[in-house]
Amino acid sequence: MYSNKHIVKISLPILLSLMAQSIIQVIDTAFLGRVGEVELGASALAGIIYIAIYTIGFGFSMGAQILIGRRNGERNYSQIGEIVIQGVLFLLIPALLLIAAFKLGLTDWLMRLFKSENISHAVSDYLDWRVYGFVFAFANSTFRAFYIGVARTKVLTINALVMALVNLVLDYGLIFGNLGLPEMGIGGAALASVIAEATSTLFFIVYTRKTIDLEKYGFKKVTFKWSVVKKVLNISIYMMLQYLLSIVTWMMFFVFIENYLGERSLAVTNIVRSLYTIVTIPSHALGSAVNTMVSNTIGASRQNEVLSLIKRVVLISLFSMLSIIFIMAIFPRLMIHIYTNDISLINDTVAPLYVLLTSLPFYAVGTVLFSAVSGTGNTQKALLFEIITLSGYVLYTWFIIVYLRLSVSWAWTTEHVYWVQLMLFSLFYLRSKKWVHKKI
């Protein structure tokens, strides 16, 4: 039985890892905010495009994480290493294909989505460099799945801090032309991120070889085995689709903002998005932890403990989020000032930020419940919930932004619509106990 202390012990390193990774985004956004509003807004669109593609690898790794967690709970350690090896080898294929696709014209096609020519050029400059990161980002997601799946999460903090430090130094040099490096603007931010991800991959390889019992976990020959990949895909294919659909609709939100509300509204939205990523880190970390804890608990044939575990994680997530909301509500302008010195832009961002804060309790509960659904192994059901939820989200987004042309503040009420739906679907499914005898 996981105690509250054990839950925090597993979640804290994941939280610190996510925090360090979010620092990279904050640094990028803060630096580009000093370059100009166009770059600030464009970095949001370019980042969302990158994340949309990254979900292919992330979804696969989440399936691997569930399978690793189940095997870890069963004490069937020897099958874990081959899941990691096959994950890295398999994801290398889509990574290389995606790089080729972007270089052969996919970037030019995507630029047609944007109304502003300045935004299009800036997004293109970013993606020209950023796409090379797919190879390293996909590999890193598989290593993270391994360490979370076996509940050895401390390394994630160290890895993320190394990555953040490399990104900070290179951002300072490549965006502004400092440290004897070329001045590349938004393209420099992209290149800095790629090098930081490559550093992260190297770190994981060295750390794994030096500290992990390779024999115990079955890290044998590096040869491709379709049978292992297929087993992971049976779980992860639904998660890959789920994450892809989620991010594509998220990107649609930003495209609607840029097309119908303008460059200033896009800059405001990027600041709110960056703060959103930061304040949701504790709940995100708890969601990742509950995913593997549920999988481990079921693997150990202790299904009767699952709902109690989820309830305690939900309460920890909600309490943490309420504390963050209280702090953010008192000092909104101080937080926004991290990204820009423009008083007018700061003032325009305050109201949308307050709207976002009111959606966060639903996020805190919803993300843990939804992660628990995936942790039961029923990723097909999770995909169904996501499709229904996103349908309502897209309709509401179109109505508020495109049809009514309401303000950015109203646009951010879309988060309430999304998380309330997902929270209720997940709650009803978990209480039904239809997952108890799910085999993976």
Salt bridges, closest charged atoms under 4 A:
GLU37 OE2 - ARG264 NH2 2.80
GLU74 OE1 - ARG71 NH1 3.26
GLU82 OE1 - LYS225 NZ 3.72
GLU117 OE2 - HIS121 NE2 3.45
GLU197 OE1 - ARG130 NH1 3.02
GLU305 OE1 - ARG302 NE 2.93
ASP342 OD2 - ARG264 NH2 3.76
ASP348 OD2 - ARG264 NH1 2.77
